[in-house]
Amino acid sequence: MFIMKETITTTQKTEFYRKAIGLTWPIVIQNLLSAFISSADVIMLNFVGQKAIAAVSLASQATSILFMFLYGISAGAGMLCAQYYGKGDIKAIHVVEGIALRISISVATILFLIGFLAPRYFMLVFTNDLELVELGIVYLRVVSFSFLFWSISEVYKAVLRSATRVTVCTVVNIIAFTCNIIFNTIFIFGLFGAPKLGIMGVALGTSISRFIELICCIVISIKSTNVKLNLKFMFIKNDLLFKDFVKLSVPALLNDVVWGLAFTMYSVILGHLGDDVVAANAVVSVVRNFGTVLCYGVGAATSIILGNEIGEGKMDTAMDHARCMMRLTVISALIGGVIVLIVMPFALTYADLTDTAKGYLKIMLLINTYYIMGTAVNTSLITGVFRSGGDSKFGFICDTIDMWCYAVPLGLISAFVLKLPVMWVYFLLCTDEFVKWPWVLKHYKSGKWIKNITRDNIMEWY
């Protein structure tokens, strides 16, 4: 077993922290704005009422499913692109981008058809409350158009980030966020002569903002000197690169599918325990998004650095920098827990919830003050460090066992067999991240995750 020993000097360590922080802040802002875009619907529907919040929270599981696929596809593509960027092979990056676009657009199209043509059946999976079902149908039919735009822009932004162009991605997110808030406000309240659409207005605002985001990506591509967005890349064939993508990216995709579907099952479990806990969980998700953006930013930034270094063949340096990344992750997770504590009084005061829902909300937020640490460490290692070194299988196996053999069965048994109180069910679901710590940390310390996954002379066809 290889035990990682730190060999870099203080100067090299300082330079890494400087570079990591320089990449982290744009990603943090980008993730924060993504959280705002994803959460703006819930926040602004506070003006419509609790039923609307609960309905959109459940209907948004379609968005969560797409996000899960896009995150997995983008992570897999980013894993390859970061190393090829370090190697200086832009043509290989474009082929990987094309493969990712083929998959992301196909998945988005399926979810669009479900959301537009069969929203009732989708909603009935999550709730038997007919009022919530009807409200969710209205939301889904309109927001489903955003899936098509998002599937293209998200892949392109992942490729840009792997090429260290994180600032331009942040600018795109700022524009999308601003548009989302503006159009949500216009269509919810019927400003400037627009119709007052309520829950439909939120969905329309989201779809328009995603379309504008895609237009921004097209403009960036036109002006870019290297990394382009072009749908013709989807039709370029390279069997060797496709094989690498399948071998390395599919486990990453399946990892996020397994993880995302498990969280969807958490929503199914909570959804059948009443709309009070559903509404409280919707608010908790918003707060937790803000508490984890710094943690995820650190992991994403350092994975770019590590991937570029491994692509350049600097294995020892990458190993040492992984240790530095862990220190930043722990610090950022502590900050995230403090953020949740700070936000909690405001959430309890201003959330338009019943007294029962507010009681749930307080307990759930307290649980998340420490749950963020478990999430941060595992996410930074599994989706950051391990994937930067070409190791995507470990996370898939680890999360499959942890969530589907432990957390989901535990939630189902505690809720529907033992019929434990609602907050005990939620507490037990939130033990999932800590159960897998021993295996994740052991794999990290072994150093078996680091590999150079690039190939030489792979683009002879080009």
C-alpha positions, -999 to +999 in steps of 0.1 A: +000+000+000+013+035-009+010+060+019+010+096+008+039+116+022+042+153+018+073+163-001+065+198-014+081+229+001+063+256+019+067+279-011+051+252-034+023+247-009+016+284-008+016+286-046-010+257-047-032+274-021-030+307-041-039+289-074-066+268-057-083+298-041-080+317-073-100+290-091-123+283-061-139+318-058-152+319-094-165+283-090-181+292-056-199+322-071-209+300-100-222+272-077-239+299-055-257+313-085-266+278-097-281+272-062-299+305-065-313+295-100-324+261-087-337+276-054-352+308-067-384+290-077-389+278-041-379+312-026-403+332-048-431+307-045-431+317-008-453+345-021-478+321-036-482+297-006-471+264+010-490+242-014-471+258-043-438+253-026-445+216-019-457+210-054-427+226-071-404+208-047-418+175-058-421+184-095-385+196-094-374+161-089-374+159-127-349+188-127-329+169-100-328+138-121-315+157-151-290+175-129-278+141-117-272+129-152-257+162-164-234+163-133-223+127-140-217+132-177-199+166-171-178+151-144-168+122-166-160+145-195-142+169-172-121+141-159-108+133-194-107+169-206-087+182-176-059+157-183-060+162-220-058+200-214-027+195-193-014+174-222-023+202-246-045+181-268-075+203-277-088+181-305-092+152-281-112+175-258-136+183-286-143+146-293-150+140-256-173+170-256-192+155-285-196+122-268-209+140-237-234+161-257-248+130-274-257+115-240-269+147-223-292+158-251-307+122-253-314+122-216-328+157-216-351+148-245-366+119-227-372+140-195-387+167-217-412+143-232-422+129-198-426+164-183-445+178-213-466+148-223-470+127-190-465+150-160-494+135-141-478+101-139-445+116-128-462+135-100-481+105-088-448+088-081-440+113-054-474+121-038-510+111-037-522+146-028-543+155-059-539+193-053-501+189-053-503+168-084-524+193-104-501+222-094-470+201-103-484+194-137-487+231-145-451+236-135-436+206-152-452+212-186-435+246-189-402+240-171-395+209-192-384+231-221-354+243-200-341+207-200-331+209-236-312+242-233-295+231-201-283+198-215-260+217-240-248+246-219-239+225-188-216+202-208-199+231-225-193+248-192-178+216-178-153+215-207-145+252-202-138+246-164-115+217-172-095+242-193-093+265-162-118+290-178-139+292-147-144+330-146-162+331-179-185+303-166-192+325-136-202+354-158-227+331-177-243+321-144-246+357-132-265+365-164-287+334-161-294+341-124-303+378-131-327+368-159-343+341-138-351+365-110-364+392-133-387+369-153-399+351-122-409+384-107-426+396-138-446+364-144-455+357-107-468+392-100-479+402-136-457+432-139-453+454-169-485+442-185-475+405-183-502+380-172-501+370-135-492+333-139-481+322-104-466+287-104-465+287-142-447+320-142-419+305-122-415+277-147-416+301-176-389+323-160-367+293-154-370+282-191-362+316-205-332+320-182-318+286-194-323+296-230-304+329-224-276+308-207-273+287-238-271+318-260-242+331-238-224+298-243-227+301-281-213+336-280-183+324-258-177+296-283-177+320-312-150+342-295-130+313-281-096+305-297-095+268-286-125+252-267-155+254-289-192+245-287-203+228-319-230+202-323-210+186-352-186+172-325-214+148-317-209+130-350-171+127-348-161+090-343-130+078-324-134+043-311-104+046-287-116+078-271-152+065-269-139+034-252-120+055-227-151+077-221-172+046-214-146+030-192-140+062-171-171+083-175-199+057-172-189+047-137-188+085-128-223+089-144-236+058-127-222+070-094-242+102-097-273+083-110-271+060-079-265+090-056-292+111-072-318+084-074-312+076-037-318+113-028-350+111-050-360+081-029-354+102+002-379+127-012-404+098-020-402+086+016-406+121+030-433+129+005-455+102+019-451+115+054-470+147+048-467+181+030-454+197+062-421+178+060-420+182+022-423+220+025-397+221+053-373+199+033-377+223+003-365+251+025-337+230+040-325+222+005-322+259-003-302+266+029-280+235+025-271+246-011-257+278+003-238+259+031-221+236+007-211+259-022-177+266-007-170+229+000-179+219-036-160+249-050-128+238-033-132+202-045-140+213-081-111+238-082-085+214-069-097+186-091-090+208-121-055+215-108-048+178-100-062+167-134-040+191-153-009+181-132-016+143-138-020+150-175+014+167-175+029+136-157+034+153-123+022+125-102+041+132-069+030+169-070-006+159-075-005+136-045+009+163-023-016+188-035-044+163-027-034+165+010-036+203+008-071+200-007-083+180+022-073+207+046-092+233+026-123+209+024-125+205+062-122+243+068-148+250+041-172+224+057-169+241+091-177+274+075-207+258+058-221+246+091-217+281+105-236+295+075-265+271+082-267+283+118-266+320+108-294+315+082-316+294+105-333+323+124-341+340+091-355+308+075-377+302+106-389+338+106-397+344+069-406+309+056-444+308+050-449+274+067-473+260+093-461+257+129-456+220+124-435+225+093-414+252+112-408+227+140-395+202+114-374+229+097-355+238+129-345+202+136-336+195+100-314+226+098-296+216+131-289+182+116-275+198+085-249+219+104-228+187+108-242+167+079-223+192+056-190+179+069-198+143+059-210+154+025-180+177+019-153+152+027-169+124+006-178+146-023-143+163-025-126+129-024-149+108-046-158+134-073-127+156-069-095+138-060-104+102-072-119+113-105-090+137-112-068+106-111-091+086-134-107+065-106-144+066-110-153+030-101-146+033-064-172+060-058-198+041-078-193+009-058-191+028-025-223+049-030-243+020-044-236-001-012-240+028+012-271+043-002-291+014-016-280-014+008-281+009+039-297+044+037-328+037+015-338+004+032-332+021+066-355+050+056-382+027+042-382+005+073-381+033+098-409+052+080-433+025+070-425-006+091-414+008+124-434+040+118-409+062+137-415+099+142-408+120+111-377+136+124-362+103+135-367+091+099-349+122+086-320+118+111-315+082+101-314+091+064-287+117+072-263+091+086-255+079+050-224+101+045-207+091+077-212+054+073-189+054+042-161+076+057-138+046+068-137+032+033-133+065+015-105+077+037-087+044+034-088+045-004-076+081-003-046+073+019-036+043-003-029+065-033-043+038-057-066+064-073-040+083-093-036+074-130-027+092-162-056+084-185-044+102-216-031+086-247-005+096-273-012+102-310-049+095-305-061+121-330-045+108-362-079+106-378-084+144-374 
